[in-house]
């Protein structure tokens, strides 16, 4: 799971996994993180009253298929770059003390 030059070890998902149509969440983790939970008495789960509901799971499967078949992640990346470029254009000439990049680790001074 690499995005913005950072490797994520754990990622929590919610509304986007069902396109907001139903309550469902998920946790993605690297094998190393997952195995740490599998070898102890700790359970790698989050429980709520909507976990595993068939309608929520069907919505999630349809959403994931749409993300893949319509290449929506790449489209989102293009739109994100467009938004960044337009916002940067609006900020030209506006005094500021720094710029925050795709992550807090990429902060750089503008002066």
C-alpha positions as CSV (number, residue, x, y, z in Angstrom):
1,X,0.0,0.0,0.0
2,X,2.1,2.9,-1.3
3,X,0.7,6.3,-1.9
4,X,2.3,9.7,-1.9
5,X,5.7,8.0,-1.5
6,X,4.7,6.5,1.9
7,X,4.2,2.8,2.5
8,X,1.2,2.2,4.7
9,X,1.2,-0.7,7.1
10,X,-2.5,-0.3,8.2
11,X,-5.3,1.4,6.4
12,X,-8.9,1.9,7.7
13,X,-11.7,2.2,5.2
14,X,-15.4,3.1,5.7
15,X,-17.9,4.9,3.5
16,X,-16.0,4.6,0.3
17,X,-16.0,0.8,0.4
18,X,-19.8,0.9,-0.3
19,X,-19.9,4.2,-2.1
20,X,-21.7,5.5,0.9
21,X,-24.8,3.4,0.4
22,X,-24.5,1.2,3.4
23,X,-22.5,1.2,6.7
24,X,-19.5,-1.0,6.4
25,X,-15.8,-0.6,7.3
26,X,-12.6,-2.6,6.8
27,X,-9.0,-2.6,7.9
28,X,-6.2,-3.5,5.5
29,X,-2.9,-4.5,6.9
30,X,0.4,-5.9,5.7
31,X,1.0,-9.6,6.2
32,X,3.5,-8.9,9.0
33,X,0.9,-6.8,11.0
34,X,-1.8,-9.4,10.4
35,X,0.4,-12.3,11.5
36,X,1.2,-10.5,14.7
37,X,-2.5,-10.6,15.6
38,X,-2.9,-14.2,14.5
39,X,-0.2,-15.5,16.8
40,X,-1.5,-14.0,20.0
41,X,-4.7,-14.0,22.0
42,X,-5.6,-10.7,20.3
43,X,-8.3,-10.9,17.7
44,X,-7.9,-8.8,14.5
45,X,-11.5,-7.6,14.3
46,X,-13.8,-4.7,14.9
47,X,-17.4,-5.5,15.8
48,X,-20.4,-3.4,15.4
49,X,-24.1,-4.0,14.7
50,X,-23.6,-3.7,10.9
51,X,-20.6,-6.0,10.5
52,X,-21.0,-8.5,7.7
53,X,-24.5,-7.4,6.8
54,X,-25.3,-9.1,3.4
55,X,-26.6,-5.8,1.8
56,X,-23.5,-3.9,2.9
57,X,-21.2,-6.7,1.7
58,X,-23.0,-6.8,-1.7
59,X,-22.7,-3.0,-2.0
60,X,-19.0,-3.2,-1.2
61,X,-18.4,-5.9,-3.8
62,X,-20.2,-3.9,-6.4
63,X,-18.2,-0.7,-5.5
64,X,-14.9,-2.5,-5.6
65,X,-15.8,-4.0,-9.0
66,X,-16.6,-0.5,-10.3
67,X,-13.4,1.0,-8.9
68,X,-11.5,-1.7,-10.9
69,X,-13.5,-1.8,-14.1
70,X,-13.8,2.0,-14.5
71,X,-10.2,2.6,-13.3
72,X,-11.5,5.1,-10.7
73,X,-8.3,5.2,-8.6
74,X,-6.3,6.5,-11.6
75,X,-9.1,8.9,-12.4
76,X,-9.1,10.1,-8.8
77,X,-5.3,10.6,-9.0
78,X,-5.7,12.8,-12.1
79,X,-8.4,14.8,-10.5
80,X,-6.3,15.2,-7.4
81,X,-3.4,16.5,-9.4
82,X,-5.7,18.9,-11.2
83,X,-7.1,20.2,-7.9
84,X,-3.6,20.6,-6.5
85,X,-2.5,22.6,-9.6
86,X,-5.5,24.9,-9.5
87,X,-5.2,25.5,-5.8
88,X,-1.5,26.3,-6.2
89,X,-2.5,28.7,-9.0
90,X,-4.9,30.5,-6.7
91,X,-2.2,30.7,-4.0
92,X,0.4,32.4,-6.2
93,X,1.4,35.7,-4.7
94,X,-0.3,34.9,-1.4
95,X,2.3,35.1,1.4
96,X,2.6,31.9,3.5
97,X,5.2,30.4,5.8
98,X,5.2,26.9,4.4
99,X,3.6,24.3,2.1
100,X,2.3,20.9,3.2
101,X,2.8,18.2,0.6
102,X,1.0,14.9,0.2
103,X,2.0,14.0,3.8
104,X,3.1,15.8,6.9
105,X,6.6,14.5,6.2
106,X,7.0,16.6,3.1
107,X,6.6,20.0,4.7
108,X,8.9,22.6,3.1
109,X,9.4,26.3,3.6
110,X,8.4,28.6,0.8
111,X,10.9,31.3,1.9
